[in-house]
Amino acid sequence: MMAQPSLPGFEPAGTFEAFHRANPEVYALLRDFALEAVRVGRRRHLSINLLFERLRWYTMIETEGDPYKLNNNWRAGYARLLMRQERELRGLFETRSSREDERSESAEGAAV
């Protein structure tokens, strides 16, 4: 299957970035849950899967309205984003290298 060409300023609707921008409260809740774990002593190897399932529980059971439609493929994106943006969460999640890491490194190198 051939990859779609990337157009500047265009992002397919089903991407992690599009979902994240449209649902900032998902990031906020995942951050709050992860920081809560850090406050009680968890410093390494917290599972982003655990946080995703807690978020699903929270939105289905503890809140009113429709639960978020969380794509499991976005777990790695949220783990990386949380560790990049929240100093207290750096190194909390174990990640594998991915094409996204290579793109990030290329973009950072080009920006220097």
KEVO-422812 format. One record per residue: x, y, z of N, C-alpha, C, CB in turn. Coordinates in Angstrom, 3 decimals. Glycine has a CB too. Example, Ala and Ser with C-alpha at 12.3 -4.5 7.8 and 13.67 -1.06 7.14 Angstrom:
REM residues 2
REC, 13.190, -5.690, 7.800, 12.300, -4.500, 7.800, 13.200, -3.300, 7.800, 11.308, -4.473, 9.046
REC, 12.850, -2.250, 7.080, 13.670, -1.060, 7.140, 12.900, 0.030, 7.870, 14.084, -0.598, 5.725
//
This chain:
REM residues 112
REC, 0.845, -1.179, 0.000, 0.000, 0.000, 0.000, 0.886, 1.236, 0.000, -0.959, 0.002, 1.217
REC, 0.611, 2.170, -0.888, 1.427, 3.359, -1.014, 0.960, 4.444, -0.046, 1.393, 3.875, -2.450
REC, 1.909, 5.117, 0.573, 1.570, 6.167, 1.538, 1.024, 7.396, 0.819, 2.803, 6.549, 2.383
REC, 0.084, 8.056, 1.460, -0.447, 9.296, 0.920, 0.613, 10.382, 1.006, -1.724, 9.720, 1.667
REC, 0.738, 11.220, -0.027, 1.699, 12.319, 0.086, 1.264, 13.303, 1.157, 1.859, 13.039, -1.259
REC, 2.241, 13.894, 1.807, 1.943, 14.848, 2.865, 1.869, 16.252, 2.276, 3.007, 14.778, 3.987
REC, 0.790, 16.940, 2.533, 0.626, 18.311, 2.066, 0.823, 19.255, 3.233, -0.764, 18.522, 1.418
REC, 1.576, 20.341, 3.033, 1.764, 21.298, 4.133, 0.416, 21.806, 4.642, 2.640, 22.486, 3.677
REC, 0.246, 21.762, 5.952, -0.982, 22.259, 6.565, -2.151, 21.293, 6.498, -1.373, 23.530, 5.919
REC, -1.967, 20.132, 5.847, -3.044, 19.152, 5.749, -2.752, 17.981, 6.663, -3.226, 18.670, 4.298
REC, -3.756, 17.561, 7.373, -3.604, 16.423, 8.268, -4.858, 15.573, 8.185, -3.338, 16.882, 9.729
REC, -4.724, 14.289, 7.850, -5.917, 13.443, 7.800, -6.674, 13.477, 9.124, -5.533, 12.000, 7.452
REC, -7.988, 13.417, 9.057, -8.830, 13.548, 10.251, -8.598, 12.450, 11.275, -10.275, 13.551, 9.855
REC, -8.150, 11.278, 10.866, -7.988, 10.163, 11.781, -6.623, 10.055, 12.416, -8.279, 8.921, 11.082
REC, -5.851, 11.121, 12.442, -4.512, 11.037, 13.010, -4.507, 11.383, 14.493, -3.568, 11.957, 12.261
REC, -3.442, 10.952, 15.157, -3.259, 11.288, 16.566, -3.269, 12.801, 16.759, -1.944, 10.689, 17.100
REC, -2.534, 13.516, 15.924, -2.428, 14.969, 16.082, -3.795, 15.647, 15.975, -1.476, 15.547, 15.031
REC, -4.603, 15.208, 15.009, -5.939, 15.790, 14.841, -6.815, 15.503, 16.062, -6.610, 15.240, 13.564
REC, -6.766, 14.266, 16.554, -7.558, 13.910, 17.738, -7.097, 14.719, 18.949, -7.446, 12.394, 18.033
REC, -5.788, 14.821, 19.130, -5.246, 15.547, 20.277, -5.686, 17.017, 20.250, -3.705, 15.451, 20.293
REC, -5.610, 17.646, 19.105, -6.027, 19.052, 19.010, -7.523, 19.217, 19.269, -5.676, 19.616, 17.630
REC, -8.316, 18.268, 18.804, -9.775, 18.369, 18.967, -10.238, 17.987, 20.371, -10.471, 17.483, 17.949
REC, -9.387, 17.275, 21.132, -9.785, 16.766, 22.453, -8.693, 17.024, 23.490, -10.094, 15.256, 22.379
REC, -8.378, 18.268, 23.784, -7.301, 18.557, 24.733, -7.567, 18.011, 26.134, -7.082, 20.043, 24.811
REC, -8.828, 17.772, 26.460, -9.148, 17.247, 27.783, -8.640, 15.818, 27.961, -10.652, 17.298, 28.016
REC, -8.459, 15.073, 26.883, -7.902, 13.717, 26.989, -6.475, 13.803, 27.516, -7.935, 12.984, 25.609
REC, -5.673, 14.682, 26.924, -4.299, 14.867, 27.400, -4.306, 15.306, 28.864, -3.550, 15.909, 26.526
REC, -5.168, 16.252, 29.203, -5.219, 16.773, 30.574, -5.545, 15.670, 31.575, -6.257, 17.896, 30.680
REC, -6.478, 14.814, 31.249, -6.839, 13.719, 32.165, -5.708, 12.697, 32.272, -8.134, 13.022, 31.691
REC, -5.111, 12.321, 31.136, -3.982, 11.385, 31.178, -2.838, 11.970, 31.999, -3.497, 11.048, 29.749
REC, -2.570, 13.261, 31.830, -1.524, 13.931, 32.614, -1.852, 13.885, 34.095, -1.351, 15.389, 32.158
REC, -3.091, 14.202, 34.450, -3.490, 14.185, 35.857, -3.351, 12.794, 36.466, -4.927, 14.672, 36.002
REC, -3.768, 11.772, 35.722, -3.653, 10.400, 36.222, -2.189, 10.009, 36.405, -4.347, 9.417, 35.261
REC, -1.335, 10.363, 35.439, 0.094, 10.019, 35.531, 0.764, 10.769, 36.681, 0.813, 10.341, 34.202
REC, 0.442, 12.039, 36.842, 1.018, 12.811, 37.944, 0.560, 12.278, 39.297, 0.641, 14.287, 37.811
REC, -0.660, 11.791, 39.374, -1.149, 11.182, 40.603, -0.300, 9.956, 40.955, -2.641, 10.790, 40.461
REC, 0.028, 9.150, 39.944, 0.867, 7.967, 40.166, 2.264, 8.375, 40.635, 0.965, 7.124, 38.876
REC, 2.809, 9.433, 40.056, 4.128, 9.924, 40.462, 4.090, 10.426, 41.903, 4.606, 11.049, 39.517
REC, 3.028, 11.132, 42.277, 2.903, 11.661, 43.643, 2.899, 10.567, 44.698, 1.637, 12.480, 43.768
REC, 2.394, 9.376, 44.350, 2.368, 8.288, 45.328, 3.590, 7.375, 45.213, 1.100, 7.468, 45.159
REC, 4.579, 7.801, 44.417, 5.841, 7.083, 44.387, 6.192, 6.323, 43.128, 5.855, 6.167, 45.463
REC, 5.328, 6.276, 42.140, 5.640, 5.563, 40.897, 6.559, 6.444, 40.065, 4.338, 5.196, 40.100
REC, 7.766, 5.983, 39.807, 8.746, 6.790, 39.074, 9.137, 6.207, 37.715, 9.978, 6.955, 39.908
REC, 8.948, 4.928, 37.528, 9.356, 4.260, 36.286, 8.331, 3.212, 35.882, 10.743, 3.609, 36.446
REC, 8.275, 2.985, 34.621, 7.520, 1.885, 34.027, 6.032, 1.880, 34.359, 8.111, 0.603, 34.461
REC, 5.442, 3.038, 34.334, 3.984, 3.095, 34.405, 3.472, 2.777, 33.004, 3.466, 4.510, 34.915
REC, 2.388, 2.083, 32.915, 1.851, 1.681, 31.621, 0.868, 2.718, 31.088, 1.171, 0.317, 31.728
REC, 1.120, 3.195, 29.863, 0.154, 4.088, 29.224, -1.155, 3.334, 28.998, 0.710, 4.643, 27.879
REC, -1.067, 2.003, 28.854, -2.276, 1.194, 28.702, -3.165, 1.323, 29.941, -1.908, -0.288, 28.456
REC, -2.545, 1.293, 31.101, -3.277, 1.444, 32.355, -4.006, 2.792, 32.395, -2.317, 1.316, 33.557
REC, -3.322, 3.842, 31.984, -3.943, 5.174, 31.991, -5.083, 5.263, 30.986, -2.899, 6.249, 31.686
REC, -4.907, 4.657, 29.811, -5.979, 4.653, 28.813, -7.222, 3.960, 29.360, -5.513, 3.962, 27.519
REC, -7.017, 2.811, 30.010, -8.176, 2.086, 30.542, -8.811, 2.847, 31.705, -7.763, 0.672, 30.998
REC, -8.003, 3.524, 32.498, -8.570, 4.348, 33.569, -9.392, 5.485, 32.975, -7.452, 4.912, 34.480
REC, -8.899, 6.086, 31.907, -9.637, 7.157, 31.239, -10.954, 6.625, 30.676, -8.786, 7.780, 30.114
REC, -10.906, 5.443, 30.101, -12.151, 4.842, 29.597, -13.143, 4.620, 30.732, -11.859, 3.505, 28.884
REC, -12.662, 4.085, 31.840, -13.537, 3.878, 33.005, -14.109, 5.213, 33.463, -12.764, 3.194, 34.168
REC, -13.242, 6.187, 33.621, -13.652, 7.495, 34.119, -14.732, 8.107, 33.234, -12.449, 8.433, 34.204
REC, -14.542, 8.065, 31.917, -15.515, 8.705, 31.032, -16.798, 7.895, 30.893, -14.904, 8.924, 29.668
REC, -16.711, 6.571, 31.090, -17.925, 5.749, 30.978, -18.711, 5.682, 32.278, -17.562, 4.346, 30.541
REC, -18.028, 5.640, 33.412, -18.684, 5.379, 34.687, -18.820, 6.639, 35.549, -17.914, 4.321, 35.448
REC, -17.779, 7.427, 35.619, -17.759, 8.536, 36.565, -18.207, 9.870, 35.992, -16.399, 8.685, 37.107
REC, -18.414, 9.959, 34.691, -18.862, 11.212, 34.087, -20.135, 10.956, 33.300, -17.762, 11.820, 33.172
REC, -20.799, 12.020, 32.919, -21.993, 11.904, 32.096, -21.642, 12.265, 30.666, -23.131, 12.806, 32.628
REC, -22.435, 11.762, 29.726, -22.177, 12.033, 28.317, -21.460, 10.867, 27.659, -21.356, 13.307, 28.160
REC, -21.113, 11.049, 26.410, -20.469, 9.981, 25.651, -19.014, 9.818, 26.061, -20.562, 10.259, 24.154
REC, -18.564, 8.550, 26.215, -17.142, 8.327, 26.489, -16.322, 8.637, 25.234, -16.891, 6.864, 26.959
REC, -15.071, 8.992, 25.437, -14.191, 9.267, 24.307, -13.976, 8.002, 23.502, -12.847, 9.835, 24.783
REC, -13.843, 8.163, 22.222, -13.467, 7.060, 21.345, -11.947, 7.088, 21.251, -14.149, 7.173, 19.914
REC, -11.299, 6.309, 22.090, -9.836, 6.310, 22.157, -9.270, 5.202, 21.285, -9.354, 6.144, 23.611
REC, -8.525, 5.587, 20.280, -7.873, 4.642, 19.394, -6.634, 4.107, 20.103, -7.506, 5.304, 18.029
REC, -6.516, 2.796, 20.237, -5.353, 2.214, 20.909, -4.035, 2.590, 20.236, -5.486, 0.708, 20.953
REC, -4.072, 2.919, 18.961, -2.855, 3.313, 18.257, -2.307, 4.649, 18.758, -3.122, 3.395, 16.765
REC, -3.087, 5.399, 19.496, -2.645, 6.704, 19.991, -1.934, 6.619, 21.330, -3.822, 7.632, 20.111
REC, -1.854, 5.451, 21.900, -1.207, 5.295, 23.208, 0.240, 5.774, 23.170, -1.260, 3.830, 23.659
REC, 0.992, 5.321, 22.185, 2.408, 5.704, 22.094, 2.551, 7.216, 21.916, 3.094, 4.965, 20.923
REC, 1.682, 7.811, 21.129, 1.727, 9.259, 20.927, 1.513, 10.015, 22.219, 0.689, 9.681, 19.914
REC, 0.539, 9.569, 23.013, 0.303, 10.226, 24.303, 1.444, 9.983, 25.277, -1.004, 9.738, 24.912
REC, 2.006, 8.782, 25.297, 3.132, 8.513, 26.199, 4.299, 9.440, 25.870, 3.575, 7.029, 26.097
REC, 4.623, 9.557, 24.606, 5.736, 10.426, 24.185, 5.440, 11.893, 24.484, 6.018, 10.248, 22.683
REC, 4.213, 12.311, 24.180, 3.832, 13.707, 24.409, 3.874, 14.054, 25.896, 2.429, 13.976, 23.848
REC, 3.367, 13.181, 26.726, 3.392, 13.422, 28.174, 4.827, 13.544, 28.680, 2.662, 12.289, 28.923
REC, 5.701, 12.662, 28.237, 7.089, 12.709, 28.716, 7.829, 13.925, 28.158, 7.831, 11.421, 28.326
REC, 7.466, 14.356, 26.961, 8.114, 15.521, 26.363, 7.655, 16.823, 27.026, 7.827, 15.570, 24.863
REC, 6.377, 16.898, 27.384, 5.831, 18.164, 27.881, 5.792, 18.295, 29.398, 4.461, 18.340, 27.357
REC, 5.880, 17.204, 30.118, 5.775, 17.249, 31.569, 7.076, 16.754, 32.200, 4.576, 16.403, 32.056
REC, 7.836, 17.664, 32.770, 9.141, 17.333, 33.349, 9.048, 16.174, 34.338, 9.731, 18.555, 34.043
REC, 8.012, 16.163, 35.169, 7.864, 15.120, 36.190, 7.611, 13.734, 35.603, 6.735, 15.478, 37.122
REC, 7.222, 13.683, 34.331, 6.868, 12.403, 33.715, 7.959, 11.854, 32.794, 5.588, 12.554, 32.938
REC, 9.062, 12.568, 32.662, 10.134, 12.095, 31.773, 10.658, 10.750, 32.241, 11.286, 13.118, 31.711
REC, 10.705, 9.798, 31.320, 11.193, 8.466, 31.623, 10.173, 7.555, 32.288, 12.376, 8.570, 32.486
REC, 8.958, 8.033, 32.484, 7.943, 7.238, 33.185, 7.444, 6.060, 32.350, 6.769, 8.121, 33.569
REC, 7.342, 6.279, 31.044, 6.832, 5.240, 30.153, 7.982, 4.653, 29.342, 5.734, 5.805, 29.213
REC, 7.928, 3.349, 29.145, 8.906, 2.692, 28.283, 8.360, 2.722, 26.864, 9.198, 1.219, 28.751
REC, 9.169, 3.214, 25.923, 8.724, 3.271, 24.536, 9.730, 2.554, 23.651, 8.536, 4.734, 24.075
REC, 9.245, 2.082, 22.529, 10.112, 1.484, 21.514, 10.355, 2.529, 20.446, 9.482, 0.183, 20.902
REC, 11.457, 2.395, 19.720, 11.719, 3.354, 18.652, 10.679, 3.154, 17.546, 13.173, 3.191, 18.093
REC, 10.360, 4.258, 16.888, 9.349, 4.212, 15.839, 9.717, 5.189, 14.736, 7.949, 4.533, 16.405
REC, 8.965, 5.131, 13.654, 9.176, 6.097, 12.567, 8.937, 7.517, 13.058, 8.248, 5.787, 11.375
REC, 8.030, 7.690, 13.999, 7.756, 9.018, 14.566, 9.001, 9.584, 15.239, 6.593, 8.947, 15.579
REC, 9.762, 8.738, 15.929, 11.002, 9.192, 16.560, 11.983, 9.687, 15.500, 11.639, 8.056, 17.394
REC, 12.090, 8.942, 14.409, 12.991, 9.333, 13.328, 12.566, 10.664, 12.728, 13.031, 8.252, 12.242
REC, 11.264, 10.860, 12.528, 10.764, 12.134, 11.981, 11.050, 13.282, 12.947, 9.243, 12.046, 11.694
REC, 10.876, 13.054, 14.234, 11.122, 14.087, 15.233, 12.592, 14.484, 15.250, 10.687, 13.605, 16.620
REC, 13.472, 13.482, 15.198, 14.899, 13.764, 15.179, 15.305, 14.527, 13.944, 15.685, 12.489, 15.267
REC, 14.724, 14.165, 12.775, 15.023, 14.863, 11.531, 14.556, 16.310, 11.597, 14.371, 14.150, 10.347
REC, 13.361, 16.519, 12.133, 12.821, 17.871, 12.244, 13.653, 18.712, 13.204, 11.363, 17.828, 12.709
REC, 14.098, 18.130, 14.309, 14.914, 18.864, 15.281, 16.271, 19.213, 14.663, 15.107, 18.029, 16.581
REC, 16.859, 18.268, 13.944, 18.145, 18.523, 13.289, 18.045, 19.604, 12.232, 18.674, 17.252, 12.665
REC, 16.952, 19.627, 11.494, 16.757, 20.634, 10.452, 16.520, 22.003, 11.060, 15.587, 20.253, 9.548
REC, 15.936, 22.046, 12.262, 15.622, 23.327, 12.904, 16.849, 23.978, 13.522, 14.563, 23.131, 13.969
REC, 17.897, 23.186, 13.778, 19.084, 23.723, 14.444, 19.891, 24.554, 13.512, 19.937, 22.621, 15.004
//
